[in-house]
Amino acid sequence: MRRRQFLQGTAAAAAALGLPSIVPSRVFGRTAPSDRINVALIGCGNQSRIDLPAFLNQDDAQVVAVCDVNTGSYGYNDPKYFLGREPALQKVNQFYADKTKSGHDAGCKAYTDFREVLGRDDVDVVAVVVPDHWHAPMTIAATKAGKDVYCEKPLTLTVDQGKQMIKSVREHKRILQTGSHWRSGPAVRHACELVRNGRIGQLQRIQVYLPKNNFVGPGPGWQPMPVPEGFDYATWLGPAPLAPYHADRCLYRFRFILDYSGGQVTNFGAHYFDIAQWGHGSDTTGPVEFEDTGAEFPEPGSLFTTATKVAFRARYADGVELICQTSEKQSGTRFEGTKGWVQVNSKGVRTSPESLATSEIGSSEIHLPHSNPKRTENKYSNYLPDHVGNFLASVKSRQDPIEPVEVGHRTASICHLGNIAMLLKRKIRWDPEAEQIVGDDEANRMLSRTPRMRG
């Protein structure tokens, strides 16, 4: 019997006898302790600044563990932030101390090795908030350990990893939510409903505008640096190839090195392509063709290896084009049709004609799922809490969340295939049913990587 089932059973028995719960429900909100979901956060870096509060502020969840290979340091996306497992532990314990108004923490524990976290019987859910090259190994290990998973975007480092994650999630009957939290925003949903219901006429083209890289790494001739105290670099590398340490290799900047991520294509693209797929109605499939249109990469020998200028074109089987490019003037996903266009980003929705923005979706038309049906105001700061809330509701109902593993995999696949086309500088044909590149052995080999070590 799982811990939560046991607690629910004992709570029911106590109620029948007129006895109080072990811990007053007021300590953690309106939800009784027996109904709370115990959460472990694996990865206490840049993204944890918003993921951790999103879990802490859920009445039906309690954060009982944090894990990171970094004890604590600066050097993340914003230089003013001091992050790592010890700062995260302090934040969790202070949150619960403030909430109880007693000055006592909730007993959260900090770990360096994620396997110790997975070995805890009282952990129900793990949030995987680590660099991309660890997403699949940690998620698969978690599902085998009987944990449900909230995995940050992009879901995978390679296409084949997504297939492995789907297999593990379904075999072990786990719930997985991909952290593409824009899907939980009212503006994104409304934009996609406008497209799906023909408000812009026949869809012809989807434009994805990515921001330029926000960091520039050292060029050829860069020199290794000593590993800082309190940082377990060997574990950070994990399944990735052995490489000398440099401060610009880890923490936030990992996303600009192909061994660990896919640049802005997998960073912002994981949101923008997810919107494209939703609006096009392609959650379980994808484009059939990808072609480089002038991408640029760092000079050979540079530490950073992802595209400095993104430029590729994809095509769906129905003829709709998906065009992705770096832009300094705009960002987001733009749907273009025969009667107008709809563009959505973190600031909301813009349309042409403007009247489309307030167009209501009728009761007999296509309605896409809500993470929080009560949410009407489009406020970007609500996207992530609603996405996490939708995940926790799915953990309890055992029904798929708004961004299940198959959907996250298909979105990530677009990112990876776009990168492959740009790296090879040629057109590739993709079979989304077989999930293979047609007639190109070199490109097919890039769908997977052999890990140096396994989790």
Summary of the structure (lengths in Angstrom):
residues: 455
radius of gyration: 22.4
end to end distance: 26.6
largest distance: 73.2
contacts: 1537
relative contact order: 0.15
helix: 36%
strand: 17%
